[in-house]
Amino acid sequence: MRTTTILARLTALALLAGLSAPALAQEPAQEGAPKDWQGRYHYELVSGRTAGGTGIVVNYDLVLLPPDVRDGCILTLRGFQTDEKLRCRTRREGHDLAVEFHGYGDGGMVNKYGVAVYTPGQPLFTLAKGAGGKLVTRWQGLKPDGEGVAESGAFFARAK
């Protein structure tokens, strides 16, 4: 009975704070991803050309493995002036999946230049399954460089 009372009180506090009851029930962040999200995802950012004519392209590769796999969430960014590997965690938010920063590929909290760009637990972006099976990405802590990159849209796609 005590557990029921505590849950009822927490739900009431959440409602008073403007949160929905499901927000209280979010699962903790995990290294991998729920089964319906597991797989490989790819996004290619094409941002035009340099003054010398070199193409400005950055590839974003996201690997989501089962939750019990160490390094089960890895985001690799490679391309024009970019070479980074981010370890991440995922958190289900209703039907969506938040991808949060957990560290760099070497396990550290700073990039190769000694700069802490992200903080542990900071949401990088959220993925949602949209109409017609397209994934909708909502950029948060990680925002691709380039003109005309919207805050959200169909960026990532499941890799084959």
PEBEL-V645998 format. One record per residue. N is the residue number from 0. SS is DSSP state (2 for helix, 1 for strand, 0 for the rest). OMEGA is omega in degrees with one decimal (NA if undefined). BURIAL is # if it has 24 or more other ideal C-beta (glycine too) atoms within 12 Angstrom, else .. Layout:
BEGIN
n:N ss:SS omega:OMEGA burial:BURIAL
n:N ss:SS omega:OMEGA burial:BURIAL
END
This chain:
BEGIN
n:0 ss:0 omega:-179.6 burial:.
n:1 ss:2 omega:178.3 burial:.
n:2 ss:2 omega:178.3 burial:.
n:3 ss:2 omega:179.6 burial:.
n:4 ss:2 omega:180.0 burial:.
n:5 ss:2 omega:178.7 burial:.
n:6 ss:2 omega:178.5 burial:.
n:7 ss:2 omega:179.3 burial:.
n:8 ss:2 omega:178.1 burial:.
n:9 ss:2 omega:178.1 burial:.
n:10 ss:2 omega:178.9 burial:.
n:11 ss:2 omega:178.1 burial:.
n:12 ss:2 omega:179.1 burial:.
n:13 ss:2 omega:178.8 burial:.
n:14 ss:2 omega:177.4 burial:.
n:15 ss:2 omega:-179.9 burial:.
n:16 ss:0 omega:178.9 burial:.
n:17 ss:0 omega:178.0 burial:.
n:18 ss:0 omega:175.1 burial:.
n:19 ss:0 omega:178.4 burial:.
n:20 ss:2 omega:177.8 burial:.
n:21 ss:2 omega:179.0 burial:.
n:22 ss:2 omega:176.3 burial:.
n:23 ss:2 omega:-172.7 burial:.
n:24 ss:0 omega:179.3 burial:.
n:25 ss:0 omega:177.2 burial:.
n:26 ss:0 omega:178.3 burial:.
n:27 ss:0 omega:178.2 burial:.
n:28 ss:0 omega:-179.6 burial:#
n:29 ss:1 omega:-176.5 burial:#
n:30 ss:0 omega:-179.8 burial:#
n:31 ss:0 omega:-177.2 burial:#
n:32 ss:0 omega:174.0 burial:#
n:33 ss:0 omega:-174.0 burial:#
n:34 ss:2 omega:-177.0 burial:.
n:35 ss:2 omega:178.3 burial:.
n:36 ss:2 omega:-175.6 burial:#
n:37 ss:0 omega:179.2 burial:.
n:38 ss:1 omega:179.6 burial:#
n:39 ss:1 omega:-179.0 burial:.
n:40 ss:1 omega:-176.4 burial:#
n:41 ss:1 omega:172.2 burial:#
n:42 ss:1 omega:177.4 burial:#
n:43 ss:1 omega:177.9 burial:.
n:44 ss:1 omega:176.7 burial:#
n:45 ss:1 omega:-174.5 burial:.
n:46 ss:1 omega:176.9 burial:.
n:47 ss:1 omega:-176.6 burial:.
n:48 ss:1 omega:174.5 burial:.
n:49 ss:0 omega:177.8 burial:.
n:50 ss:0 omega:179.3 burial:.
n:51 ss:0 omega:176.2 burial:.
n:52 ss:0 omega:178.6 burial:.
n:53 ss:0 omega:177.9 burial:.
n:54 ss:1 omega:178.2 burial:.
n:55 ss:1 omega:-176.4 burial:.
n:56 ss:1 omega:174.9 burial:.
n:57 ss:1 omega:178.1 burial:#
n:58 ss:1 omega:177.5 burial:#
n:59 ss:1 omega:179.2 burial:#
n:60 ss:1 omega:-178.5 burial:#
n:61 ss:1 omega:177.0 burial:#
n:62 ss:1 omega:178.4 burial:#
n:63 ss:1 omega:-179.4 burial:#
n:64 ss:0 omega:178.4 burial:#
n:65 ss:0 omega:-175.4 burial:.
n:66 ss:0 omega:-176.4 burial:#
n:67 ss:0 omega:-179.6 burial:.
n:68 ss:0 omega:177.7 burial:.
n:69 ss:0 omega:-176.0 burial:.
n:70 ss:0 omega:-178.7 burial:#
n:71 ss:0 omega:177.5 burial:#
n:72 ss:1 omega:-179.3 burial:#
n:73 ss:1 omega:175.1 burial:#
n:74 ss:1 omega:179.7 burial:#
n:75 ss:1 omega:177.7 burial:#
n:76 ss:1 omega:-179.2 burial:#
n:77 ss:1 omega:176.9 burial:.
n:78 ss:1 omega:-176.2 burial:#
n:79 ss:0 omega:178.8 burial:.
n:80 ss:0 omega:-177.2 burial:.
n:81 ss:1 omega:174.0 burial:#
n:82 ss:1 omega:-175.3 burial:.
n:83 ss:1 omega:172.6 burial:#
n:84 ss:1 omega:179.9 burial:#
n:85 ss:1 omega:170.8 burial:#
n:86 ss:1 omega:-176.2 burial:#
n:87 ss:1 omega:173.1 burial:#
n:88 ss:1 omega:178.4 burial:#
n:89 ss:1 omega:176.3 burial:#
n:90 ss:1 omega:176.8 burial:#
n:91 ss:1 omega:175.6 burial:#
n:92 ss:1 omega:-172.8 burial:#
n:93 ss:0 omega:177.7 burial:.
n:94 ss:0 omega:-177.0 burial:.
n:95 ss:1 omega:178.4 burial:#
n:96 ss:1 omega:176.2 burial:#
n:97 ss:1 omega:176.7 burial:#
n:98 ss:1 omega:-174.3 burial:#
n:99 ss:1 omega:177.8 burial:#
n:100 ss:1 omega:177.6 burial:#
n:101 ss:1 omega:179.4 burial:#
n:102 ss:1 omega:175.5 burial:#
n:103 ss:1 omega:-176.7 burial:#
n:104 ss:0 omega:-179.7 burial:.
n:105 ss:0 omega:-179.9 burial:.
n:106 ss:0 omega:-179.1 burial:.
n:107 ss:0 omega:-179.7 burial:.
n:108 ss:0 omega:179.0 burial:.
n:109 ss:0 omega:179.8 burial:.
n:110 ss:0 omega:-176.0 burial:.
n:111 ss:0 omega:177.7 burial:.
n:112 ss:0 omega:179.3 burial:.
n:113 ss:0 omega:-176.9 burial:.
n:114 ss:0 omega:175.7 burial:.
n:115 ss:0 omega:-177.6 burial:.
n:116 ss:0 omega:-177.2 burial:.
n:117 ss:0 omega:175.1 burial:#
n:118 ss:0 omega:179.5 burial:.
n:119 ss:0 omega:-179.0 burial:.
n:120 ss:0 omega:180.0 burial:.
n:121 ss:0 omega:176.7 burial:#
n:122 ss:1 omega:176.1 burial:#
n:123 ss:1 omega:177.0 burial:#
n:124 ss:1 omega:177.3 burial:#
n:125 ss:1 omega:176.4 burial:#
n:126 ss:1 omega:177.2 burial:#
n:127 ss:1 omega:177.0 burial:#
n:128 ss:1 omega:-176.8 burial:.
n:129 ss:0 omega:-180.0 burial:.
n:130 ss:2 omega:178.2 burial:.
n:131 ss:2 omega:177.7 burial:.
n:132 ss:2 omega:179.1 burial:.
n:133 ss:0 omega:175.8 burial:.
n:134 ss:1 omega:176.0 burial:#
n:135 ss:1 omega:178.9 burial:#
n:136 ss:1 omega:173.7 burial:#
n:137 ss:1 omega:-177.8 burial:#
n:138 ss:1 omega:177.4 burial:#
n:139 ss:0 omega:-178.8 burial:.
n:140 ss:0 omega:177.5 burial:#
n:141 ss:0 omega:178.4 burial:#
n:142 ss:0 omega:179.5 burial:.
n:143 ss:0 omega:175.2 burial:#
n:144 ss:0 omega:176.3 burial:.
n:145 ss:0 omega:179.7 burial:.
n:146 ss:0 omega:173.2 burial:.
n:147 ss:0 omega:176.2 burial:.
n:148 ss:0 omega:-177.1 burial:.
n:149 ss:0 omega:177.8 burial:.
n:150 ss:0 omega:177.2 burial:.
n:151 ss:1 omega:179.5 burial:.
n:152 ss:1 omega:-179.5 burial:.
n:153 ss:0 omega:-178.6 burial:.
n:154 ss:0 omega:-179.5 burial:#
n:155 ss:0 omega:173.2 burial:#
n:156 ss:1 omega:178.2 burial:#
n:157 ss:1 omega:178.9 burial:.
n:158 ss:0 omega:-178.4 burial:.
n:159 ss:0 omega:NA burial:.
END
